[in-house]
Amino acid sequence: MLNILKTDFYKAFRTPSFWVISIITIFSSLLSSIAVFWLYTAPEFSEFISAVQPNFFQTVPQVLIGCVFLIGIFAVMFSVSDFNYGTIKNIASKGYRREYIYLSKFVTAIGFAIITLLLSFLTSFITAQIMVNTKISEFFKYNEDFHTLLSKYALSIVAYISIAILLAMLFRSLGSALSIFLVFFFLENSAVQLINKLIHDIFNSDFSVAPYSISGAFTDPDKTVQGVIVVLVYIVVTTAIGLYTFRKRDIN
């Protein structure tokens, strides 16, 4: 698997999509940071900011949340491209296990996520230093909850990546896989609300499926363990389905 992984990372850095999506991600982080930090320093919001006492390390995960769907787009494009160019067929014909091929795409996409998020974090930090600086006391003081927020954010990203890879390896078509992934990502909350409404109207119950979705798994701070289990189930199940279907289907 190591040889396949090295090849995938090498190809990833050479693909135009890597650089284009990385630049878009950084630019998106820059715009989000400017919007948020301008709000923090605007005179008309000074009383509100004084009461809230915002912290950079609490804010940055919210600023970077827009990067997730771009990471998913890269995962789909990178995986599907190997089908289009016949690369996966050539690798499989050399006797490499299909599980290794699949997992290599998964790990490469996670590597891309780490790189782009680090660059985006740096962009946001520099922007905050320029715009906020000392205008808000202890704004850059390290918050002990940051590692918890970061862990939740990272798990959610891996879950979305697992879905993106599954769709790419299942449909093997950029249009189909990308469309379904974007629909899932942007309409997940709407679907959850619709399901909750149906449950309420049909069964007259206040049960909510939101905590069992990726986007809503960590909304309740008191149910962090449950959220971790939910997201891990998404990762394990989607990866297991992807590995099974990829192993069973012919590679054309």
Salt bridges, closest charged atoms under 4 A:
ASP8 OD1 - LYS11 NZ 3.33
ASP8 OD1 - LYS105 NZ 2.93
ASP82 OD2 - LYS11 NZ 2.77
ASP82 OD2 - LYS105 NZ 2.09
GLU99 OE1 - ARG97 NE 3.62
GLU99 OE2 - ARG247 NH1 3.03
ASP201 OD2 - LYS197 NZ 2.85
ASP201 OD1 - HIS200 ND1 3.53
ASP206 OD1 - HIS200 NE2 3.92
